[in-house]
């Protein structure tokens, strides 16, 4: 699928992958249609958490019927002990999207998302404020992960796309 054309009338689902709290935002044009988080219980076995993510992402797609999906590629420093869990969740999210029929995902780097909504190096609070203004929301999206989901969707709409295979 070629995403170089105008995306302003397409339903775009932005996903901020994680294991405990997956942020999502759904936009069409300048309207935020839905946003929130998918949470998994910290003490649940990993299989149960991954299974829940697959089910919840599928249900989210059934609800919002996205035309395309954008996901932020996580960045990990050397000492990040969560990396394996997050990467497993990312794979399950991609699997759930494939089950729904979405196989060409727009992957974005954090810097691309920040540049689209605020500026490179913007803080979480600045992202929340920018998303609130972009979509004319009465207050900043909460929790933070939902603002990230909206920002990811907006960055994709603006034409950002990382070279990730």
MODELLER restraints for C-alpha pairs under 7 A, 6 or more apart:
rsr = mdl.restraints
at = mdl.atoms
rsr.add(forms.Gaussian(group=physical.xy_distance, feature=features.Distance(at['CA:1:A'], at['CA:104:A']), mean=6.90, stdev=0.5))
rsr.add(forms.Gaussian(group=physical.xy_distance, feature=features.Distance(at['CA:7:A'], at['CA:157:A']), mean=5.51, stdev=0.5))
rsr.add(forms.Gaussian(group=physical.xy_distance, feature=features.Distance(at['CA:8:A'], at['CA:28:A']), mean=6.27, stdev=0.5))
rsr.add(forms.Gaussian(group=physical.xy_distance, feature=features.Distance(at['CA:8:A'], at['CA:29:A']), mean=4.34, stdev=0.5))
rsr.add(forms.Gaussian(group=physical.xy_distance, feature=features.Distance(at['CA:8:A'], at['CA:157:A']), mean=6.57, stdev=0.5))
rsr.add(forms.Gaussian(group=physical.xy_distance, feature=features.Distance(at['CA:9:A'], at['CA:28:A']), mean=5.70, stdev=0.5))
rsr.add(forms.Gaussian(group=physical.xy_distance, feature=features.Distance(at['CA:9:A'], at['CA:29:A']), mean=5.52, stdev=0.5))
rsr.add(forms.Gaussian(group=physical.xy_distance, feature=features.Distance(at['CA:10:A'], at['CA:28:A']), mean=5.61, stdev=0.5))
rsr.add(forms.Gaussian(group=physical.xy_distance, feature=features.Distance(at['CA:10:A'], at['CA:67:A']), mean=5.92, stdev=0.5))
rsr.add(forms.Gaussian(group=physical.xy_distance, feature=features.Distance(at['CA:11:A'], at['CA:26:A']), mean=6.79, stdev=0.5))
rsr.add(forms.Gaussian(group=physical.xy_distance, feature=features.Distance(at['CA:11:A'], at['CA:27:A']), mean=5.72, stdev=0.5))
rsr.add(forms.Gaussian(group=physical.xy_distance, feature=features.Distance(at['CA:11:A'], at['CA:28:A']), mean=4.79, stdev=0.5))
rsr.add(forms.Gaussian(group=physical.xy_distance, feature=features.Distance(at['CA:11:A'], at['CA:66:A']), mean=4.95, stdev=0.5))
rsr.add(forms.Gaussian(group=physical.xy_distance, feature=features.Distance(at['CA:11:A'], at['CA:67:A']), mean=5.15, stdev=0.5))
rsr.add(forms.Gaussian(group=physical.xy_distance, feature=features.Distance(at['CA:11:A'], at['CA:68:A']), mean=6.74, stdev=0.5))
rsr.add(forms.Gaussian(group=physical.xy_distance, feature=features.Distance(at['CA:12:A'], at['CA:26:A']), mean=5.58, stdev=0.5))
rsr.add(forms.Gaussian(group=physical.xy_distance, feature=features.Distance(at['CA:12:A'], at['CA:27:A']), mean=5.37, stdev=0.5))
rsr.add(forms.Gaussian(group=physical.xy_distance, feature=features.Distance(at['CA:12:A'], at['CA:28:A']), mean=6.40, stdev=0.5))
rsr.add(forms.Gaussian(group=physical.xy_distance, feature=features.Distance(at['CA:12:A'], at['CA:66:A']), mean=5.54, stdev=0.5))
rsr.add(forms.Gaussian(group=physical.xy_distance, feature=features.Distance(at['CA:12:A'], at['CA:67:A']), mean=6.03, stdev=0.5))
rsr.add(forms.Gaussian(group=physical.xy_distance, feature=features.Distance(at['CA:12:A'], at['CA:68:A']), mean=5.18, stdev=0.5))
rsr.add(forms.Gaussian(group=physical.xy_distance, feature=features.Distance(at['CA:12:A'], at['CA:69:A']), mean=5.66, stdev=0.5))
rsr.add(forms.Gaussian(group=physical.xy_distance, feature=features.Distance(at['CA:12:A'], at['CA:153:A']), mean=5.71, stdev=0.5))
rsr.add(forms.Gaussian(group=physical.xy_distance, feature=features.Distance(at['CA:13:A'], at['CA:24:A']), mean=6.92, stdev=0.5))
rsr.add(forms.Gaussian(group=physical.xy_distance, feature=features.Distance(at['CA:13:A'], at['CA:25:A']), mean=5.77, stdev=0.5))
rsr.add(forms.Gaussian(group=physical.xy_distance, feature=features.Distance(at['CA:13:A'], at['CA:26:A']), mean=4.50, stdev=0.5))
rsr.add(forms.Gaussian(group=physical.xy_distance, feature=features.Distance(at['CA:13:A'], at['CA:27:A']), mean=6.70, stdev=0.5))
rsr.add(forms.Gaussian(group=physical.xy_distance, feature=features.Distance(at['CA:13:A'], at['CA:66:A']), mean=5.88, stdev=0.5))
rsr.add(forms.Gaussian(group=physical.xy_distance, feature=features.Distance(at['CA:13:A'], at['CA:68:A']), mean=6.41, stdev=0.5))
rsr.add(forms.Gaussian(group=physical.xy_distance, feature=features.Distance(at['CA:13:A'], at['CA:69:A']), mean=4.71, stdev=0.5))
rsr.add(forms.Gaussian(group=physical.xy_distance, feature=features.Distance(at['CA:13:A'], at['CA:70:A']), mean=6.22, stdev=0.5))
rsr.add(forms.Gaussian(group=physical.xy_distance, feature=features.Distance(at['CA:13:A'], at['CA:153:A']), mean=5.71, stdev=0.5))
rsr.add(forms.Gaussian(group=physical.xy_distance, feature=features.Distance(at['CA:14:A'], at['CA:24:A']), mean=5.44, stdev=0.5))
rsr.add(forms.Gaussian(group=physical.xy_distance, feature=features.Distance(at['CA:14:A'], at['CA:25:A']), mean=5.12, stdev=0.5))
rsr.add(forms.Gaussian(group=physical.xy_distance, feature=features.Distance(at['CA:14:A'], at['CA:26:A']), mean=6.24, stdev=0.5))
rsr.add(forms.Gaussian(group=physical.xy_distance, feature=features.Distance(at['CA:14:A'], at['CA:69:A']), mean=5.86, stdev=0.5))
rsr.add(forms.Gaussian(group=physical.xy_distance, feature=features.Distance(at['CA:14:A'], at['CA:70:A']), mean=4.81, stdev=0.5))
rsr.add(forms.Gaussian(group=physical.xy_distance, feature=features.Distance(at['CA:14:A'], at['CA:71:A']), mean=5.81, stdev=0.5))
rsr.add(forms.Gaussian(group=physical.xy_distance, feature=features.Distance(at['CA:14:A'], at['CA:149:A']), mean=4.67, stdev=0.5))
rsr.add(forms.Gaussian(group=physical.xy_distance, feature=features.Distance(at['CA:14:A'], at['CA:150:A']), mean=5.95, stdev=0.5))
rsr.add(forms.Gaussian(group=physical.xy_distance, feature=features.Distance(at['CA:14:A'], at['CA:152:A']), mean=4.94, stdev=0.5))
rsr.add(forms.Gaussian(group=physical.xy_distance, feature=features.Distance(at['CA:14:A'], at['CA:153:A']), mean=4.07, stdev=0.5))
rsr.add(forms.Gaussian(group=physical.xy_distance, feature=features.Distance(at['CA:15:A'], at['CA:22:A']), mean=7.00, stdev=0.5))
rsr.add(forms.Gaussian(group=physical.xy_distance, feature=features.Distance(at['CA:15:A'], at['CA:23:A']), mean=5.75, stdev=0.5))
rsr.add(forms.Gaussian(group=physical.xy_distance, feature=features.Distance(at['CA:15:A'], at['CA:24:A']), mean=4.57, stdev=0.5))
rsr.add(forms.Gaussian(group=physical.xy_distance, feature=features.Distance(at['CA:15:A'], at['CA:25:A']), mean=6.75, stdev=0.5))
rsr.add(forms.Gaussian(group=physical.xy_distance, feature=features.Distance(at['CA:15:A'], at['CA:70:A']), mean=6.25, stdev=0.5))
rsr.add(forms.Gaussian(group=physical.xy_distance, feature=features.Distance(at['CA:15:A'], at['CA:71:A']), mean=4.78, stdev=0.5))
rsr.add(forms.Gaussian(group=physical.xy_distance, feature=features.Distance(at['CA:15:A'], at['CA:72:A']), mean=6.67, stdev=0.5))
rsr.add(forms.Gaussian(group=physical.xy_distance, feature=features.Distance(at['CA:15:A'], at['CA:149:A']), mean=4.93, stdev=0.5))
rsr.add(forms.Gaussian(group=physical.xy_distance, feature=features.Distance(at['CA:15:A'], at['CA:152:A']), mean=6.76, stdev=0.5))
rsr.add(forms.Gaussian(group=physical.xy_distance, feature=features.Distance(at['CA:16:A'], at['CA:22:A']), mean=5.66, stdev=0.5))
rsr.add(forms.Gaussian(group=physical.xy_distance, feature=features.Distance(at['CA:16:A'], at['CA:23:A']), mean=4.87, stdev=0.5))
rsr.add(forms.Gaussian(group=physical.xy_distance, feature=features.Distance(at['CA:16:A'], at['CA:24:A']), mean=6.26, stdev=0.5))
rsr.add(forms.Gaussian(group=physical.xy_distance, feature=features.Distance(at['CA:16:A'], at['CA:71:A']), mean=6.00, stdev=0.5))
rsr.add(forms.Gaussian(group=physical.xy_distance, feature=features.Distance(at['CA:16:A'], at['CA:72:A']), mean=5.56, stdev=0.5))
rsr.add(forms.Gaussian(group=physical.xy_distance, feature=features.Distance(at['CA:16:A'], at['CA:145:A']), mean=6.84, stdev=0.5))
rsr.add(forms.Gaussian(group=physical.xy_distance, feature=features.Distance(at['CA:16:A'], at['CA:148:A']), mean=6.34, stdev=0.5))
rsr.add(forms.Gaussian(group=physical.xy_distance, feature=features.Distance(at['CA:16:A'], at['CA:149:A']), mean=5.47, stdev=0.5))
rsr.add(forms.Gaussian(group=physical.xy_distance, feature=features.Distance(at['CA:17:A'], at['CA:23:A']), mean=6.85, stdev=0.5))
rsr.add(forms.Gaussian(group=physical.xy_distance, feature=features.Distance(at['CA:17:A'], at['CA:72:A']), mean=6.95, stdev=0.5))
rsr.add(forms.Gaussian(group=physical.xy_distance, feature=features.Distance(at['CA:17:A'], at['CA:86:A']), mean=6.88, stdev=0.5))
rsr.add(forms.Gaussian(group=physical.xy_distance, feature=features.Distance(at['CA:17:A'], at['CA:89:A']), mean=6.88, stdev=0.5))
rsr.add(forms.Gaussian(group=physical.xy_distance, feature=features.Distance(at['CA:17:A'], at['CA:90:A']), mean=5.77, stdev=0.5))
rsr.add(forms.Gaussian(group=physical.xy_distance, feature=features.Distance(at['CA:18:A'], at['CA:86:A']), mean=4.87, stdev=0.5))
rsr.add(forms.Gaussian(group=physical.xy_distance, feature=features.Distance(at['CA:18:A'], at['CA:89:A']), mean=6.22, stdev=0.5))
rsr.add(forms.Gaussian(group=physical.xy_distance, feature=features.Distance(at['CA:19:A'], at['CA:40:A']), mean=6.99, stdev=0.5))
rsr.add(forms.Gaussian(group=physical.xy_distance, feature=features.Distance(at['CA:19:A'], at['CA:85:A']), mean=6.15, stdev=0.5))
rsr.add(forms.Gaussian(group=physical.xy_distance, feature=features.Distance(at['CA:19:A'], at['CA:86:A']), mean=5.25, stdev=0.5))
rsr.add(forms.Gaussian(group=physical.xy_distance, feature=features.Distance(at['CA:19:A'], at['CA:89:A']), mean=5.59, stdev=0.5))
rsr.add(forms.Gaussian(group=physical.xy_distance, feature=features.Distance(at['CA:20:A'], at['CA:39:A']), mean=5.43, stdev=0.5))
rsr.add(forms.Gaussian(group=physical.xy_distance, feature=features.Distance(at['CA:20:A'], at['CA:40:A']), mean=5.05, stdev=0.5))
rsr.add(forms.Gaussian(group=physical.xy_distance, feature=features.Distance(at['CA:20:A'], at['CA:41:A']), mean=6.86, stdev=0.5))
rsr.add(forms.Gaussian(group=physical.xy_distance, feature=features.Distance(at['CA:20:A'], at['CA:42:A']), mean=6.57, stdev=0.5))
rsr.add(forms.Gaussian(group=physical.xy_distance, feature=features.Distance(at['CA:21:A'], at['CA:37:A']), mean=5.96, stdev=0.5))
rsr.add(forms.Gaussian(group=physical.xy_distance, feature=features.Distance(at['CA:21:A'], at['CA:38:A']), mean=5.57, stdev=0.5))
rsr.add(forms.Gaussian(group=physical.xy_distance, feature=features.Distance(at['CA:21:A'], at['CA:39:A']), mean=4.50, stdev=0.5))
rsr.add(forms.Gaussian(group=physical.xy_distance, feature=features.Distance(at['CA:21:A'], at['CA:40:A']), mean=6.66, stdev=0.5))
rsr.add(forms.Gaussian(group=physical.xy_distance, feature=features.Distance(at['CA:22:A'], at['CA:37:A']), mean=5.24, stdev=0.5))
rsr.add(forms.Gaussian(group=physical.xy_distance, feature=features.Distance(at['CA:22:A'], at['CA:38:A']), mean=4.98, stdev=0.5))
rsr.add(forms.Gaussian(group=physical.xy_distance, feature=features.Distance(at['CA:22:A'], at['CA:39:A']), mean=6.42, stdev=0.5))
rsr.add(forms.Gaussian(group=physical.xy_distance, feature=features.Distance(at['CA:22:A'], at['CA:145:A']), mean=6.70, stdev=0.5))
rsr.add(forms.Gaussian(group=physical.xy_distance, feature=features.Distance(at['CA:23:A'], at['CA:36:A']), mean=6.02, stdev=0.5))
rsr.add(forms.Gaussian(group=physical.xy_distance, feature=features.Distance(at['CA:23:A'], at['CA:37:A']), mean=4.48, stdev=0.5))
rsr.add(forms.Gaussian(group=physical.xy_distance, feature=features.Distance(at['CA:23:A'], at['CA:38:A']), mean=6.59, stdev=0.5))
rsr.add(forms.Gaussian(group=physical.xy_distance, feature=features.Distance(at['CA:23:A'], at['CA:145:A']), mean=4.22, stdev=0.5))
rsr.add(forms.Gaussian(group=physical.xy_distance, feature=features.Distance(at['CA:23:A'], at['CA:146:A']), mean=4.45, stdev=0.5))
rsr.add(forms.Gaussian(group=physical.xy_distance, feature=features.Distance(at['CA:23:A'], at['CA:148:A']), mean=6.39, stdev=0.5))
rsr.add(forms.Gaussian(group=physical.xy_distance, feature=features.Distance(at['CA:23:A'], at['CA:149:A']), mean=5.09, stdev=0.5))
rsr.add(forms.Gaussian(group=physical.xy_distance, feature=features.Distance(at['CA:24:A'], at['CA:35:A']), mean=5.50, stdev=0.5))
rsr.add(forms.Gaussian(group=physical.xy_distance, feature=features.Distance(at['CA:24:A'], at['CA:36:A']), mean=5.59, stdev=0.5))
rsr.add(forms.Gaussian(group=physical.xy_distance, feature=features.Distance(at['CA:24:A'], at['CA:37:A']), mean=5.89, stdev=0.5))
rsr.add(forms.Gaussian(group=physical.xy_distance, feature=features.Distance(at['CA:24:A'], at['CA:146:A']), mean=5.23, stdev=0.5))
rsr.add(forms.Gaussian(group=physical.xy_distance, feature=features.Distance(at['CA:24:A'], at['CA:149:A']), mean=3.99, stdev=0.5))
rsr.add(forms.Gaussian(group=physical.xy_distance, feature=features.Distance(at['CA:24:A'], at['CA:150:A']), mean=6.55, stdev=0.5))
rsr.add(forms.Gaussian(group=physical.xy_distance, feature=features.Distance(at['CA:25:A'], at['CA:34:A']), mean=5.78, stdev=0.5))
rsr.add(forms.Gaussian(group=physical.xy_distance, feature=features.Distance(at['CA:25:A'], at['CA:35:A']), mean=4.16, stdev=0.5))
rsr.add(forms.Gaussian(group=physical.xy_distance, feature=features.Distance(at['CA:25:A'], at['CA:36:A']), mean=6.63, stdev=0.5))
rsr.add(forms.Gaussian(group=physical.xy_distance, feature=features.Distance(at['CA:25:A'], at['CA:146:A']), mean=6.04, stdev=0.5))
rsr.add(forms.Gaussian(group=physical.xy_distance, feature=features.Distance(at['CA:25:A'], at['CA:149:A']), mean=4.27, stdev=0.5))
rsr.add(forms.Gaussian(group=physical.xy_distance, feature=features.Distance(at['CA:25:A'], at['CA:150:A']), mean=4.09, stdev=0.5))
rsr.add(forms.Gaussian(group=physical.xy_distance, feature=features.Distance(at['CA:25:A'], at['CA:153:A']), mean=6.56, stdev=0.5))
rsr.add(forms.Gaussian(group=physical.xy_distance, feature=features.Distance(at['CA:26:A'], at['CA:32:A']), mean=5.99, stdev=0.5))
rsr.add(forms.Gaussian(group=physical.xy_distance, feature=features.Distance(at['CA:26:A'], at['CA:33:A']), mean=5.37, stdev=0.5))
rsr.add(forms.Gaussian(group=physical.xy_distance, feature=features.Distance(at['CA:26:A'], at['CA:34:A']), mean=5.05, stdev=0.5))
rsr.add(forms.Gaussian(group=physical.xy_distance, feature=features.Distance(at['CA:26:A'], at['CA:35:A']), mean=6.09, stdev=0.5))
rsr.add(forms.Gaussian(group=physical.xy_distance, feature=features.Distance(at['CA:26:A'], at['CA:150:A']), mean=6.37, stdev=0.5))
rsr.add(forms.Gaussian(group=physical.xy_distance, feature=features.Distance(at['CA:26:A'], at['CA:153:A']), mean=6.73, stdev=0.5))
rsr.add(forms.Gaussian(group=physical.xy_distance, feature=features.Distance(at['CA:27:A'], at['CA:33:A']), mean=5.29, stdev=0.5))
rsr.add(forms.Gaussian(group=physical.xy_distance, feature=features.Distance(at['CA:27:A'], at['CA:153:A']), mean=6.63, stdev=0.5))
rsr.add(forms.Gaussian(group=physical.xy_distance, feature=features.Distance(at['CA:30:A'], at['CA:135:A']), mean=5.61, stdev=0.5))
rsr.add(forms.Gaussian(group=physical.xy_distance, feature=features.Distance(at['CA:31:A'], at['CA:135:A']), mean=5.60, stdev=0.5))
rsr.add(forms.Gaussian(group=physical.xy_distance, feature=features.Distance(at['CA:32:A'], at['CA:135:A']), mean=5.93, stdev=0.5))
rsr.add(forms.Gaussian(group=physical.xy_distance, feature=features.Distance(at['CA:35:A'], at['CA:146:A']), mean=5.51, stdev=0.5))
rsr.add(forms.Gaussian(group=physical.xy_distance, feature=features.Distance(at['CA:35:A'], at['CA:150:A']), mean=6.91, stdev=0.5))
rsr.add(forms.Gaussian(group=physical.xy_distance, feature=features.Distance(at['CA:36:A'], at['CA:146:A']), mean=4.65, stdev=0.5))
rsr.add(forms.Gaussian(group=physical.xy_distance, feature=features.Distance(at['CA:37:A'], at['CA:145:A']), mean=6.64, stdev=0.5))
rsr.add(forms.Gaussian(group=physical.xy_distance, feature=features.Distance(at['CA:37:A'], at['CA:146:A']), mean=5.84, stdev=0.5))
rsr.add(forms.Gaussian(group=physical.xy_distance, feature=features.Distance(at['CA:40:A'], at['CA:49:A']), mean=5.61, stdev=0.5))
rsr.add(forms.Gaussian(group=physical.xy_distance, feature=features.Distance(at['CA:50:A'], at['CA:89:A']), mean=6.24, stdev=0.5))
rsr.add(forms.Gaussian(group=physical.xy_distance, feature=features.Distance(at['CA:50:A'], at['CA:92:A']), mean=6.57, stdev=0.5))
rsr.add(forms.Gaussian(group=physical.xy_distance, feature=features.Distance(at['CA:53:A'], at['CA:93:A']), mean=6.82, stdev=0.5))
rsr.add(forms.Gaussian(group=physical.xy_distance, feature=features.Distance(at['CA:54:A'], at['CA:92:A']), mean=5.92, stdev=0.5))
rsr.add(forms.Gaussian(group=physical.xy_distance, feature=features.Distance(at['CA:54:A'], at['CA:93:A']), mean=6.07, stdev=0.5))
rsr.add(forms.Gaussian(group=physical.xy_distance, feature=features.Distance(at['CA:54:A'], at['CA:96:A']), mean=5.11, stdev=0.5))
rsr.add(forms.Gaussian(group=physical.xy_distance, feature=features.Distance(at['CA:57:A'], at['CA:93:A']), mean=6.67, stdev=0.5))
rsr.add(forms.Gaussian(group=physical.xy_distance, feature=features.Distance(at['CA:57:A'], at['CA:96:A']), mean=6.21, stdev=0.5))
rsr.add(forms.Gaussian(group=physical.xy_distance, feature=features.Distance(at['CA:58:A'], at['CA:96:A']), mean=5.74, stdev=0.5))
rsr.add(forms.Gaussian(group=physical.xy_distance, feature=features.Distance(at['CA:58:A'], at['CA:97:A']), mean=6.84, stdev=0.5))
rsr.add(forms.Gaussian(group=physical.xy_distance, feature=features.Distance(at['CA:58:A'], at['CA:100:A']), mean=6.52, stdev=0.5))
rsr.add(forms.Gaussian(group=physical.xy_distance, feature=features.Distance(at['CA:68:A'], at['CA:105:A']), mean=6.98, stdev=0.5))
rsr.add(forms.Gaussian(group=physical.xy_distance, feature=features.Distance(at['CA:69:A'], at['CA:105:A']), mean=5.41, stdev=0.5))
rsr.add(forms.Gaussian(group=physical.xy_distance, feature=features.Distance(at['CA:69:A'], at['CA:106:A']), mean=6.22, stdev=0.5))
rsr.add(forms.Gaussian(group=physical.xy_distance, feature=features.Distance(at['CA:70:A'], at['CA:105:A']), mean=5.69, stdev=0.5))
rsr.add(forms.Gaussian(group=physical.xy_distance, feature=features.Distance(at['CA:70:A'], at['CA:106:A']), mean=4.39, stdev=0.5))
rsr.add(forms.Gaussian(group=physical.xy_distance, feature=features.Distance(at['CA:70:A'], at['CA:107:A']), mean=5.71, stdev=0.5))
rsr.add(forms.Gaussian(group=physical.xy_distance, feature=features.Distance(at['CA:70:A'], at['CA:152:A']), mean=6.42, stdev=0.5))
rsr.add(forms.Gaussian(group=physical.xy_distance, feature=features.Distance(at['CA:70:A'], at['CA:153:A']), mean=5.98, stdev=0.5))
rsr.add(forms.Gaussian(group=physical.xy_distance, feature=features.Distance(at['CA:70:A'], at['CA:156:A']), mean=6.23, stdev=0.5))
rsr.add(forms.Gaussian(group=physical.xy_distance, feature=features.Distance(at['CA:71:A'], at['CA:106:A']), mean=6.23, stdev=0.5))
rsr.add(forms.Gaussian(group=physical.xy_distance, feature=features.Distance(at['CA:71:A'], at['CA:107:A']), mean=4.99, stdev=0.5))
rsr.add(forms.Gaussian(group=physical.xy_distance, feature=features.Distance(at['CA:71:A'], at['CA:108:A']), mean=6.10, stdev=0.5))
rsr.add(forms.Gaussian(group=physical.xy_distance, feature=features.Distance(at['CA:71:A'], at['CA:152:A']), mean=6.71, stdev=0.5))
rsr.add(forms.Gaussian(group=physical.xy_distance, feature=features.Distance(at['CA:72:A'], at['CA:107:A']), mean=5.71, stdev=0.5))
rsr.add(forms.Gaussian(group=physical.xy_distance, feature=features.Distance(at['CA:72:A'], at['CA:108:A']), mean=4.71, stdev=0.5))
rsr.add(forms.Gaussian(group=physical.xy_distance, feature=features.Distance(at['CA:72:A'], at['CA:109:A']), mean=5.70, stdev=0.5))
rsr.add(forms.Gaussian(group=physical.xy_distance, feature=features.Distance(at['CA:72:A'], at['CA:110:A']), mean=6.34, stdev=0.5))
rsr.add(forms.Gaussian(group=physical.xy_distance, feature=features.Distance(at['CA:72:A'], at['CA:152:A']), mean=6.67, stdev=0.5))
rsr.add(forms.Gaussian(group=physical.xy_distance, feature=features.Distance(at['CA:73:A'], at['CA:107:A']), mean=6.21, stdev=0.5))
rsr.add(forms.Gaussian(group=physical.xy_distance, feature=features.Distance(at['CA:73:A'], at['CA:108:A']), mean=5.85, stdev=0.5))
rsr.add(forms.Gaussian(group=physical.xy_distance, feature=features.Distance(at['CA:73:A'], at['CA:109:A']), mean=5.51, stdev=0.5))
rsr.add(forms.Gaussian(group=physical.xy_distance, feature=features.Distance(at['CA:76:A'], at['CA:83:A']), mean=6.42, stdev=0.5))
rsr.add(forms.Gaussian(group=physical.xy_distance, feature=features.Distance(at['CA:97:A'], at['CA:103:A']), mean=6.79, stdev=0.5))
rsr.add(forms.Gaussian(group=physical.xy_distance, feature=features.Distance(at['CA:106:A'], at['CA:161:A']), mean=6.03, stdev=0.5))
rsr.add(forms.Gaussian(group=physical.xy_distance, feature=features.Distance(at['CA:107:A'], at['CA:161:A']), mean=6.15, stdev=0.5))
rsr.add(forms.Gaussian(group=physical.xy_distance, feature=features.Distance(at['CA:107:A'], at['CA:162:A']), mean=5.62, stdev=0.5))
rsr.add(forms.Gaussian(group=physical.xy_distance, feature=features.Distance(at['CA:107:A'], at['CA:164:A']), mean=6.45, stdev=0.5))
rsr.add(forms.Gaussian(group=physical.xy_distance, feature=features.Distance(at['CA:108:A'], at['CA:161:A']), mean=5.61, stdev=0.5))
rsr.add(forms.Gaussian(group=physical.xy_distance, feature=features.Distance(at['CA:108:A'], at['CA:162:A']), mean=4.99, stdev=0.5))
rsr.add(forms.Gaussian(group=physical.xy_distance, feature=features.Distance(at['CA:109:A'], at['CA:162:A']), mean=6.41, stdev=0.5))
rsr.add(forms.Gaussian(group=physical.xy_distance, feature=features.Distance(at['CA:111:A'], at['CA:120:A']), mean=5.90, stdev=0.5))
rsr.add(forms.Gaussian(group=physical.xy_distance, feature=features.Distance(at['CA:112:A'], at['CA:160:A']), mean=6.53, stdev=0.5))
rsr.add(forms.Gaussian(group=physical.xy_distance, feature=features.Distance(at['CA:113:A'], at['CA:151:A']), mean=6.24, stdev=0.5))
rsr.add(forms.Gaussian(group=physical.xy_distance, feature=features.Distance(at['CA:113:A'], at['CA:152:A']), mean=5.64, stdev=0.5))
rsr.add(forms.Gaussian(group=physical.xy_distance, feature=features.Distance(at['CA:113:A'], at['CA:155:A']), mean=5.32, stdev=0.5))
rsr.add(forms.Gaussian(group=physical.xy_distance, feature=features.Distance(at['CA:114:A'], at['CA:120:A']), mean=5.46, stdev=0.5))
rsr.add(forms.Gaussian(group=physical.xy_distance, feature=features.Distance(at['CA:114:A'], at['CA:121:A']), mean=6.91, stdev=0.5))
rsr.add(forms.Gaussian(group=physical.xy_distance, feature=features.Distance(at['CA:114:A'], at['CA:122:A']), mean=6.24, stdev=0.5))
rsr.add(forms.Gaussian(group=physical.xy_distance, feature=features.Distance(at['CA:116:A'], at['CA:155:A']), mean=5.19, stdev=0.5))
rsr.add(forms.Gaussian(group=physical.xy_distance, feature=features.Distance(at['CA:117:A'], at['CA:127:A']), mean=6.73, stdev=0.5))
rsr.add(forms.Gaussian(group=physical.xy_distance, feature=features.Distance(at['CA:117:A'], at['CA:130:A']), mean=6.03, stdev=0.5))
rsr.add(forms.Gaussian(group=physical.xy_distance, feature=features.Distance(at['CA:117:A'], at['CA:131:A']), mean=6.81, stdev=0.5))
rsr.add(forms.Gaussian(group=physical.xy_distance, feature=features.Distance(at['CA:117:A'], at['CA:151:A']), mean=6.42, stdev=0.5))
rsr.add(forms.Gaussian(group=physical.xy_distance, feature=features.Distance(at['CA:118:A'], at['CA:126:A']), mean=6.97, stdev=0.5))
rsr.add(forms.Gaussian(group=physical.xy_distance, feature=features.Distance(at['CA:118:A'], at['CA:127:A']), mean=6.30, stdev=0.5))
rsr.add(forms.Gaussian(group=physical.xy_distance, feature=features.Distance(at['CA:118:A'], at['CA:130:A']), mean=6.14, stdev=0.5))
rsr.add(forms.Gaussian(group=physical.xy_distance, feature=features.Distance(at['CA:128:A'], at['CA:140:A']), mean=5.43, stdev=0.5))
rsr.add(forms.Gaussian(group=physical.xy_distance, feature=features.Distance(at['CA:128:A'], at['CA:141:A']), mean=6.37, stdev=0.5))
rsr.add(forms.Gaussian(group=physical.xy_distance, feature=features.Distance(at['CA:128:A'], at['CA:147:A']), mean=5.58, stdev=0.5))
rsr.add(forms.Gaussian(group=physical.xy_distance, feature=features.Distance(at['CA:129:A'], at['CA:140:A']), mean=5.85, stdev=0.5))
rsr.add(forms.Gaussian(group=physical.xy_distance, feature=features.Distance(at['CA:131:A'], at['CA:147:A']), mean=6.61, stdev=0.5))
rsr.add(forms.Gaussian(group=physical.xy_distance, feature=features.Distance(at['CA:131:A'], at['CA:150:A']), mean=6.97, stdev=0.5))
rsr.add(forms.Gaussian(group=physical.xy_distance, feature=features.Distance(at['CA:131:A'], at['CA:151:A']), mean=6.34, stdev=0.5))
rsr.add(forms.Gaussian(group=physical.xy_distance, feature=features.Distance(at['CA:132:A'], at['CA:139:A']), mean=6.32, stdev=0.5))
rsr.add(forms.Gaussian(group=physical.xy_distance, feature=features.Distance(at['CA:132:A'], at['CA:140:A']), mean=5.06, stdev=0.5))
rsr.add(forms.Gaussian(group=physical.xy_distance, feature=features.Distance(at['CA:132:A'], at['CA:141:A']), mean=6.82, stdev=0.5))
rsr.add(forms.Gaussian(group=physical.xy_distance, feature=features.Distance(at['CA:141:A'], at['CA:147:A']), mean=5.26, stdev=0.5))
